[in-house]
């Protein structure tokens, strides 16, 4: 899934790649049912890019799935 927003700032390719990897790993963890791990990964991505819409969206999904399982 491609990001549905454009980054306003370019803090550096390495930071952007790290955020993208964290989000991808978080999505994998959601698919495995590891919602708490996924939330931690999305939080880490949001520390680097607080306005990252993909991280926010997937974090909300993980929280929703976690609540369903409770």
trRosetta pair geometry for C-beta under 8 A, 3 or more apart (Angstrom, degrees):
i j d omega theta_ij theta_ji phi_ij phi_ji
1 27 7.9 -179 31 -120 119 162
1 54 7.9 157 109 -133 112 118
3 6 7.9 132 111 -79 117 34
3 20 7.9 -87 -47 -107 121 97
3 53 7.4 116 -166 64 92 98
3 54 5.1 -81 -119 -44 86 133
4 53 6.6 -84 70 99 86 135
4 54 7.2 136 24 -72 77 88
5 52 7.9 178 64 -151 132 47
5 53 4.6 106 -9 21 141 132
5 54 7.4 -143 26 -28 104 84
7 10 6.6 106 111 -82 123 59
7 16 6.7 -80 -41 -113 168 120
7 49 7.5 -68 -122 -139 110 138
8 51 7.9 3 14 84 117 141
10 13 7.8 3 -176 -59 99 58
10 16 7.4 -33 -146 -44 66 135
11 15 4.7 -38 97 62 113 150
11 16 7.1 152 55 -45 85 84
11 49 7.9 -154 13 -84 137 93
12 15 4.7 83 68 8 93 103
12 16 7.0 -168 90 -5 47 88
13 16 5.7 -61 -148 41 34 110
13 17 6.0 34 156 -21 70 107
14 17 5.7 -54 -145 37 29 110
14 18 6.3 32 154 -22 64 105
15 18 5.6 -53 -149 34 31 113
15 19 6.5 32 152 -19 64 103
15 48 5.8 -175 -171 -174 99 123
15 49 7.7 131 149 -50 105 100
16 19 5.7 -52 -150 35 33 111
16 20 6.3 32 152 -18 65 107
16 49 7.9 63 -107 -56 60 140
17 20 5.6 -55 -147 39 33 113
17 21 6.2 34 153 -20 66 105
18 21 5.7 -53 -147 36 31 111
18 22 6.4 33 153 -20 64 105
18 48 6.5 -166 95 -115 113 173
19 22 5.7 -54 -149 35 31 112
19 23 6.4 29 154 -17 65 105
19 45 4.8 99 -147 -149 75 91
19 48 5.2 -144 -78 90 103 133
19 49 5.1 25 -116 7 152 126
19 52 6.2 -157 -178 -96 134 158
19 55 7.2 -76 -172 -53 99 129
20 23 5.8 -55 -148 37 30 110
20 24 6.3 31 154 -19 65 107
21 24 5.6 -54 -145 38 32 112
21 25 6.2 30 156 -17 66 107
22 25 5.8 -56 -146 39 28 109
22 26 6.2 32 153 -22 63 107
22 41 5.0 -180 -174 180 83 88
22 42 7.3 151 142 -88 103 31
22 44 5.4 -137 -147 90 144 106
22 45 4.0 -178 98 -68 133 101
22 48 7.8 139 17 23 151 134
22 55 7.5 16 103 -106 109 115
23 26 5.5 -53 -147 36 31 114
23 27 6.5 33 154 -20 64 103
23 41 7.5 162 -85 138 25 107
23 42 6.9 64 -108 -105 65 73
23 45 5.4 77 -57 -105 80 165
23 52 7.5 -128 -70 149 131 137
23 54 5.4 31 -148 123 152 119
23 55 5.5 -104 -94 -82 107 77
23 58 6.4 125 -155 32 88 153
24 27 5.8 -53 -151 33 31 111
24 28 6.7 34 149 -20 63 102
25 28 5.5 -50 -152 33 36 115
25 29 6.5 37 150 -20 66 103
25 41 5.4 -140 94 -149 101 152
26 29 5.6 -53 -150 35 34 112
26 30 6.6 40 150 -22 65 99
26 37 7.9 -170 -123 120 63 72
26 38 4.4 98 -164 -154 77 74
26 39 7.8 119 -145 -46 114 17
26 41 3.7 -165 -76 92 96 126
26 42 4.8 98 -137 -52 162 81
26 45 7.1 -83 -18 -9 141 133
26 55 7.6 78 43 -130 161 73
26 58 5.8 108 115 129 123 135
26 59 7.7 -33 173 -75 148 67
26 62 7.1 -76 176 -54 104 144
27 30 5.5 -46 -151 30 36 114
27 31 6.6 37 150 -18 64 103
27 38 7.4 99 -62 -137 18 116
27 58 5.9 -75 -79 -142 82 144
28 31 5.7 -56 -155 36 34 113
28 32 6.5 25 150 -13 66 108
29 32 5.6 -59 -147 42 35 109
29 34 4.2 -80 -170 76 90 106
29 35 7.4 156 134 -82 98 21
29 37 4.6 -131 -159 95 145 107
29 38 3.9 -172 92 -69 117 85
29 41 6.4 144 15 8 144 140
29 62 7.8 23 98 -115 102 128
30 33 7.7 47 179 -68 31 20
30 34 7.5 -93 -67 59 22 62
30 35 6.5 56 -114 -100 65 65
30 38 4.7 75 -57 -106 76 161
30 58 6.9 -122 -34 -171 149 99
30 61 6.5 24 -136 113 150 113
30 62 5.4 -109 -95 -91 107 90
30 65 6.6 119 -151 29 94 160
33 65 7.9 -138 -133 154 56 130
33 69 7.9 114 -164 -85 96 150
34 37 4.1 -7 147 33 113 122
34 38 6.1 134 99 -26 74 90
35 38 5.4 -53 -146 35 34 115
35 39 6.4 37 156 -23 67 102
35 62 4.7 155 -155 -171 83 85
35 63 7.5 145 176 -76 118 24
35 65 5.1 -162 -99 92 133 106
35 66 4.0 -174 126 -71 149 94
35 69 7.1 180 6 19 144 139
36 39 5.7 -49 -149 32 32 113
36 40 6.7 35 152 -19 62 102
36 66 6.7 101 -59 -112 67 133
37 40 5.8 -54 -155 34 34 113
37 41 6.6 33 149 -18 65 105
38 41 5.7 -57 -152 36 33 111
38 42 6.4 29 153 -15 68 106
38 58 7.3 -112 170 149 114 102
38 59 7.7 179 134 -110 89 53
38 62 4.2 -159 101 -115 124 143
39 42 5.8 -55 -146 39 32 109
39 43 6.2 37 153 -22 65 105
39 59 5.9 86 -128 -144 68 83
39 62 4.9 -167 -64 115 79 138
39 63 6.5 88 -99 -66 122 76
39 66 7.3 -12 -39 -35 132 147
40 43 5.6 -53 -148 35 30 114
40 44 6.5 34 152 -21 63 103
41 44 5.6 -52 -151 33 33 113
41 45 6.6 33 150 -17 64 103
42 45 5.5 -51 -149 36 37 113
42 46 6.2 35 152 -19 67 107
42 55 4.8 150 -157 -168 84 84
42 56 7.7 144 178 -73 120 23
42 58 5.7 -163 -98 92 132 98
42 59 3.8 -178 130 -77 154 98
42 62 6.7 -174 -1 18 142 143
43 46 5.6 -57 -146 39 32 111
43 47 6.6 43 151 -29 64 97
43 59 7.1 106 -54 -116 63 133
44 47 5.7 -43 -154 21 33 115
44 48 7.2 24 151 -9 60 102
45 48 6.0 -63 -162 39 36 107
45 49 6.5 -33 162 44 73 94
45 52 6.1 -86 143 67 104 155
45 55 4.2 -159 102 -109 125 138
46 49 6.7 -79 -128 75 32 57
46 50 5.6 59 -180 -116 77 46
46 52 6.2 -136 -100 41 62 107
46 55 5.0 -176 -62 129 84 141
46 56 7.0 96 -96 -67 121 72
46 59 7.2 -5 -37 -42 134 152
47 50 7.4 25 -119 -72 15 76
48 52 7.9 26 82 -24 82 137
49 52 4.0 73 109 -43 114 113
49 55 7.0 138 80 7 100 143
52 55 4.1 52 98 16 116 113
52 56 6.5 163 91 -13 61 87
53 56 5.6 -58 -146 40 33 112
53 57 6.0 35 157 -22 68 108
54 57 5.8 -55 -145 36 28 111
54 58 6.2 15 162 -8 65 110
55 58 6.2 -61 -142 44 26 102
55 59 6.0 30 157 -23 64 110
56 59 5.8 -55 -143 35 26 112
56 60 6.4 28 157 -20 62 105
57 60 5.9 -58 -155 33 28 110
57 61 6.6 28 148 -19 63 105
58 61 5.3 -47 -148 34 39 117
58 62 6.4 42 152 -21 67 101
59 62 5.7 -52 -149 35 33 111
59 63 6.4 33 152 -18 65 105
60 63 5.7 -53 -147 37 32 111
60 64 6.3 34 153 -21 64 107
61 64 5.6 -56 -149 36 30 113
61 65 6.3 27 154 -16 66 107
62 65 5.8 -55 -146 39 31 109
62 66 6.2 35 153 -23 65 106
63 66 5.6 -53 -147 34 31 114
63 67 6.5 30 154 -18 64 105
64 67 5.9 -56 -152 35 29 110
64 68 6.6 33 150 -22 63 104
65 68 5.5 -50 -151 31 35 115
65 69 6.6 30 154 -16 65 106
66 69 5.9 -60 -153 37 32 108
66 70 6.7 38 149 -32 64 104
67 70 5.6 -48 -149 21 36 117
